[in-house]
Amino acid sequence: MSASITPPVPVRHYLQFKDFSAEEYAYLFARAWLIKRKFKTYQKHHTLTDRTLAMIFEKASTRTRVSFEAGMYQLGGSVVHLTTGDSQLGRAEPIEDSARVISRMTDIVMIRTFGQEKIERFAAHSRVPVINGLTNEFHPCQILADLFTWLEYRGQRPDGTLDVDALKGITVAWVGDGNNMANTWLQAAQILGFRVHISTPRGYEVDPAVAGVPRGDFWQVFDNPMQACRGADLVTTDVWTSMGFEAENEARQKAFAAWCVTPEMMAVAKPEALFMHCLPAHRGEEVAAEVIDGPQSVVWDEAENRMHVQKALMEYLLLGQL
């Protein structure tokens, strides 16, 4: 009698938040919740034994490397780490050729790079799933972690499970640059049914064409960041000068001076509002120390949760729903 062979899961990529449906996110949040509880109680969860993750970094990162690398090892797999000097996507050889080679030697690829166009080209020629670890345009893994963190704090059912419907109707205030994080928040709001209040300095607005979302009732723009925070369930921000934009730092310091999340901004949000930041943070610039180190801040849980949601994501891309 021949052994049965499980059909391979069709190759899917995670390049933008809108690549998945609301139902898939409900599964991922539930799975991440299970995986995190097992991690906290020292239970093995080796669903990706003998699988290999390739991590390609053209933009350096502490949290992205540690969360993906530790997460893959905790799932029983192994990791190949490639830096800019090792890979040089599109320089040492065409991106398409790198994709063809790397995807024949590994089971899943995470890329953290500059333009979204690079990761799209790589994925188009990859035989294995590709995950966006960050591009100039999108940061889906971070928003996945942020939403999971909010559900941990505000979306638990009486039986301890997470209710993704708790996200419907909440208001997220984004204060700062109209960057990859802001773009991804808008995609998440459209899919999961919540609202986003966006407040950016003039000249740093969100571009709906880049974000890939139409203007609609689920997002509203505010010139005054204080007004954006009023009545919010979650207030969140990012550094004023992201990697790759260092030449603009002096101009940004002046333009963003009024976009520091202060205790006064948190005071006009809902009393139970949470504060998040994707880190690294600069106290006294985009956020006051009293806020990021205060009782409403959940940034450390948010940072840890990158690892747990990414474990659920890698597992889902390789094995499907379990």
N, C-alpha and C positions, 0 to 999 in steps of 0.2 A: 504494500500500500504506500503510495507516494505521499510525501508530506505536503500539506497545503501551503500555498504561498499567498501572503497578504498582498493584494494589489497595491501598487505605490499610490501615494496621495498626489493628485495633480499639482504641478508646480504653480505656486502663487507667490507673489511678492508683497511686501509691505513698504511702499514708497511714500504714501500719503495717508492721512487719517481716513480719507474717504474711500480707501481701498476695501474697507470692511463695512458690513451692514450693522444696524443696531442689534440684531439678533446675535451676530458674531461677537460683538463687544460684550453682550450680556454673558455669553459663554466664557470669554477671556477673563472678565472680572471674577466670575465664580471660580474659574480654574486657578487664577492667581491667588485668590483667597484661600483655597485649599492648599496650594503649594506653600504659601507663606506660613500657614499654621503648622504644616509638617516641618518646615525649616525651624520654626521656633521651638518645636518639641523634639528636635534631633532625630526625626524620622527620615530614612532614606527615600529619595524620590528619583530613581535612576531610569527615567523613561527614554533617555537619549544615549544609552550605553553604545559605545563604538561609533557614535556620530561625531563629526568634526566641524567646528565653526571656524571660518576664516574671518578675521577682523582686519579691515583695511582702513588705515587712518591717514588722511591727508590733512585733517584738522585734529590736533591733539586734544585729549580729554581725560580727566581723572575719573569722573563718574561713569562715562560711557565704557571705558576700558574695564574698570573694576566690576561694574554691574554685569556686563556681558560675559567676561571671562570667568568670574566666580560663579555666575549663574549656570554657564555651560558645564563647568566641573561638577556643580551640585546636581545636575541632571545626569551625570555619569559619562559625559562626553569629554572631548578634548578641544584644544584651541590652537590655531595658528595665528600669530600676531604679525601684521605687516604694517610698517610705517611708511612715510612718504619716500624715504630713501630705498625701501625694499620694493615698493610697488610702482610709484610714479605713473599713475593711471593716465594713459594717453600720451606719455612722453617717451618712456623706454620702448613701448609698443602700443598699438592701438587698443583702446578700451575694449573693443569687441574681442580681440585676441586674448587679452587678459581674462575676460569673462569665460571664454571657451576653455581655457586651460585650468583656471582656479576651480571652476565648477565641476571639472572632471576629477578633481583630487579631494574635494571637501563636500560636505552635505548641505551646508547653509552658509551664507555670506552676510556679514554686516559691514556697511560702508559709511564712513563719516567723512564728508568731503565738502567742497564749496558749491558748485552749481548743481542744481537738480538734474540738469541735462546729462551729467556724467553718470549718475546712478541709474537713470532711465536707460541709457545706452548699454550699461553693463547688464542690467536685468534682462534686456531684450535678447541677449546672447548667452544667458546663463541657463544651465540645465538644473540648477537648484534654487531654492528660495533666496531672495535678496531682501535685506532689511535696511531701511534708512535710519542710520544712527544719528544723523543730522545733516542737513544741507542749508544753504543760504535761504531757501524758500520754505522748508518744512522741518518740523521736529516731532513726528508722530509718537515716538516712544515716550517722550517727556509728557505729552498731554495724556497718553494712556496711563502713566503713573500718577499724574495729577488728579485725574478723574477717579481712579481707584482709591487714592488717598481721601478724596472728599467722601466717597461712599463708605469708607471705613469709619469716618467720623460722623457722617450725617445720613447714611443710607442703609444702616443695619436693621434688619427685621427683628422681631422679638425672638425668633429662633436662632439668631446669630448669622444668618445668611445675608448676602448683599442684594439690595433691591435697585436695579439699574433704573427703574422708573422714577426713583427719587430724584434723579437729575432733571426730570422734565419740569420746566418752568422756573428753575433757579436762575439767578443772575450772576454772571461772572464779570468783574470789572478788570479790564486790562489797562494798565497805566504805564506808558512808556513808548518804546519804539514799535512801529508797525512792521515787525520783523517776522521771522519764521515761526516764532511762538504764536504771535497774533494771528497769522494766517491759519495755523493749525487749530487754534481755539475756534475760529469761525467754522471750519469744516466740522469739528466735533459738535458744535451747537446745532448745525443744520441736520446732522444725523441723529443726535440723541435728544433733541427737543428742548434745549435751554436757550437763554439769551446771553449776549455778550455786549457789554458797554465798553467801547474803545475810546481811549483818550490819548492822543499823541501830539507832540509839537508840530507846528506847521512845517511841511516839507518832509515829514517822516510818517505820513499817513499809510494805512493799509491800502494796497492796490487790489481791488476785487478780482482783476484779471489774473494776477499772480496767485492770490489766495485760492482761486478756483471756485468762488462762491458768489452768487448774485447778491446785490443789495436786497435786503428783505427785513421783515418785522423782527427777525431773531437777532439782529445786531443794530446798534445805534452808536453814532459818533458824538462825542462830547468835546468841546474846546477846553472845558474846565475839568481837570481830573477829579476835583472834589465832587462835582456833579455826577461823574461816572461812577464813583464809589457809593453814592447815596442809595441805600436800600439793597446793596449787593450781598449775596451769600458767600462770595469768595472774591478776594482782592489779590491780584497777582501781577508780577512785573518781571523784568529781566535787566541785565546790565545795559547801560546806555550805549556802549561801544562793543559790538560783537566781534569775534575773531574774523579777521579779513577786512575790517573797517577801521583799523588803528589810525590811518592817516586822517580820519575825520574826527579824532578824539577831542581836539580842542574846540572845534565848532559844536560838537555834540554836547560837551560840558555846558556851554552857554545856552544852547537851545533847550536842553532838558531840565534846566535848573528848577522849574516849577513842577516837575513830574517825579518828585521824590515821594514815595508812599510814607506818609507821616501818621502819628497817632490821631491827628485830627481827621484824616481821611478814613481811618478805620472806625472812628467814632460815628461817622455818618452812615457807615454800612450797618447791616443788621447786627444786633448785639451778639449773635452766635456766629458771625462771619469768621471765616478762616483766612489766613494769609499764606500765600505760597510764592516761592521763588525757585527757579530751576538751578540756581547756583552755577558758578561762584558769585558771591554777592559782594558789593562794595558799600559797607555801612556809611551813611552820610551822603551817598550819591543817589542811587535809585530807590533806596529804602533807609529809613531811620533805624538806628540800632534798637530803639525801644520797640519797634514793630517786629523786626526779624527775630529778636531775642525775647519777645513778649509772649503772653499766654495764648494769643490767637494764632501764632505762627506754628505751622506743622511742617516746616521745611526739612527737618531731619527724617521724619517718616516718609515724606515725599521723595527724598533722595534714596532711601533704602528701597522704596517700592519700585524704583526703576528696575532693580534686579528681579523682583518677583513677577512683575507684569511681563518682562522680557523673557523670563523662563516660560511663562504660559504662552507667549507669542511664538517662540521657537518651537515649542512642543506642538502647537497647533499647525504651524506651517509644515512641519515634517510628518506629523501623525494624524492630523485632522482631529475631530472631536473624539474624546475618549470617554 
